[in-house]
Amino acid sequence: MYPILFKLGPLTLHTYGFFVALGFLLALTWTHHESLRRGLDPEIFHDLFFYIVVAALIGARFFYVALNFSYFRQDPLAILRLWEGGLVFYGGFLFAVPVFIWRIRRWQKPAFEILDVGTPALVLAQAVGRMGCLSAGCCYGKPCDLGIAIIFNNPLSHAPLHQALHPTQIYHALANLAIFIVLVIISRRSSRRGILVVGYLLLYGALRFIVEFWRGDPRGFLDGFSTSQWISVGLVISGILLWFFKVRKDNLV
């Protein structure tokens, strides 16, 4: 793939950084327009966006460094080069949740009302960001002999070179795009507060669990399943519990 989008003198624009930034921009644009449609103050999301993005980047990078510690031990300064690729979504997710809880108190609005606006934006950002993963070669797949396999030849890629691999970055991107479309359809047909959060937890958890079987980068395993798969199971269980004990119950009252 193409880790570097272009170079102009001393200026280098990494493709990974470009797609991550584009994903964040599209997410912010979505929350702005969707909040207006729902009669919410867009400033809520401008405020949340800043704090959550910072927390998510720190958490995502922390998990990636932890999973690839042997590499970063040899080159500690590489930890700071986020634009070259290397973020773990679940790490960012776990860091962002407490920050969201902290900031939401300022606005005195129901959390699910805000989450129903922000959840599709999150999935949209993930879908676009995965193209950055593809360009950088991170989050790569296992060896593959199918016609859909991809081969990384650029020496700057994080993926193993000159090997046919599962295009797991594309799997992730398509899964996230499908979730985004489903959530948008649900948002137009149901007014149940929190239903988009439930939908995200169930769909993302299930699809991420499946795609993990084809991932070939360092994962961390426990009892035959990757760390991300165990977290995915936790998301699905959380979605089920949230539906029965909160969302469904609240909407029956």
N, C-alpha and C positions, 0 to 999 in steps of 0.2 A: 504494500500500500504506500501511501505518501505521508510520512510523519511531518514533513515540512510543506506548508502550503506555498509559501514563496519567501525569498530572501531579497532584500533591497539594501545593499551596503551592510551596515552593522545590524540592521533590523531583520529579525527572523520571526515569521508568523507560523507557529506550529499548528497543524491541522486540528490536533486534539483540543488545544485551547480555544480555537475558533468555534468548534462545534459545541463545546461546553458553554461558552459565552452566548452563542446563538440560542441554545436550549434555555438558558436563564432568561434571556430577553423575551423569547416567545412565551415563557411561563408568566413573566411579569405582565406582558401584553394581555394574555388571556385573563388573568385575575382582575386586571383593570376593567376590561369590558364586561366580564361576568359579574363583577361586584356592582357595576352600574345597573345591569339588567335586573339584579336581585334587590336593588335599593340599598346597597351597603356603601359605606365610605371607602373609596379606593385607597385612601391614606392608610387604612388598616394594613393592607397588603404591601404597600411600599415600606412600611415600618417592619413588618414581619420578614419581608424579603431580605432585607439587609442582614438582620441578625441570624436568620436561619441559614442563609447562604454561607456566611462565615463559619458557623458551627458545623454545617454539613461538609464543607471543604476540609476543615480540620479533622473531623471524624473519619471521613473517607480516606484521607491521606494517611492518617494514623494506622488504620486497619491494613492498608496496602503495604506500608512500611513493615508492619509486624509480620505480614505473610511473606515478605521478601527481605527479611532482615539480613540474610547473608550477603545479598547484593549491596544494600545500603551501608552495611558495616565497612565495606571497602571504599565506598564513596559517600560519606555522610552529607556532603553538600547537595547531592542529588535529591535528598529529601525535599528541598525547597523548590525544585524544578517541576512544579505541578503541571506546567504547560506542555511538558513532554509526554504526559500520560501517567496513569497510575492512581486511580481512585476506586475505592470499594463502596458501592452504594449503601450496603447495610451499615457500614461504619458511619457514613454521613447521616443515615436515617436515625440511628440510635443516639447520635449527638444532637440532632436537630429537635427531637421530641421534647426534651426538657426545656430547651430554649423557647420552643413554641409555647409551652405551658407558662413559662415565665412572662413572655411578652403579651399573651392573650389577656392576662388580667388587667392590663392597662385599658383595654377597649370596652370592657364590661358587656361583651356580646357572647352569646352561646358558642362554645367552641365548635360544635358540629356545623353551625351555620357558616362559619368561616372555613372550616375544613372542606365543606362541600364545594366551595369555590376553588380552594387551593389544590384539591386532590387531582382533578384532571390536568391542572397546570403542571403538577409534579410528574405525572406520567408522560406528558408531552415533552418536558425537558429531558426525561430519561431516554425517550425514543431518539431525540436528536443527538443527545450526548453519546449514545452508543455508536454513532457514526464517527465520533472522535476516537472511541476505543478501536474501531476498525482501522482507522488511519494510523494509529500509533502501534497497533499490534498487541495491545494489552487485552485481557479477558479473552484470550485465544482458546481455540477448541482442541480436542483430541485429534489424532491422525484420522483421516477420512479417505475412503476410496470411492466416494460418490461423485457424481458430476457437479454437485454444488460446492465442492471443496474449494478453498482458496489457498494460495501459496504466497508467503511473504518473502520478498527478495531484498528489500531495503535493509542495509545493515543497522539502521537506526531503529528498526522495529523491535518491540519487546517480545514478539512471538518467535518461535524457532524458525529458522530460515530454510527455504527450499524444501518444505514439507507440505503435503496436501493436508489441510486441517478443516475441521468443521467450522463454518462461518458463524460461530456462536454470537458474535457481535450483532450480526444481522438477525439471528433468531431473537435476540433480546429486543432489538429495535422494532421488529414486526409485532412481537408480543405486546410491547408497550403501546404501539400505535393502535392495535386492536382493542386494548383496554381503554385507551383514550376515547375511541369511537363509541364503545359500549357505554362508558360513563356519561358521555355527552347525550346519548339517546335517553338514558335513564333520567338524566337531569331535566330533560324536556317533557318527560311523561310522568314523573313522580315528584311530589312536593315533600316527601318524607325526609325530615331532617336527619342527616347521618347516613342515609342510604348509599351515598357515593363513597363514603369511607369504608363501609362494609364491602361494597363491590370491589373496591381497590384491594383491600386486605385478602379477600378470597381469590380474586383473579390473579393478582400479582404473585401472591404466595404460591398458588398452584402452578402457574406457568414458569416461575423462576425455579421451582423445585424440579420441573421437567427438564428445562434447559441445562441445569447444572450437570446432568448426566453426560453431557457432551463437552463440558469445560475441561481444558487441559492444563491451565495455569495452576500455580500452587493454591490449594483450596483449604487445607486443614480438615482432617476427617475424624469422625467419631462414630464408631459402630457401623462403618460402611457408608455413611452419608457425610457430605461436606458440611462445614459450618453454616454455609448459606442455606443449605437444604433444611437444617434444623431450625434456622431462623424463619424460613419460609413456612414450615409446619406451625411455628408459633404465630405467624401472621394469620394463617388460615383459622386456627383455633380462636384467635382473638376476634376475627371477623364473625365467626359463628356465635361466640358469646356476646359480642356487641349487638348483634342482630336480635337475639332472643331476650337479652336482659336490659337492653337500652332502647334501641331504635324501634323495634316492633312494639315494645311495651309503651313507649312514649306516644306513639301514634295511635294506640288503642284508647288512650285516655280522652 
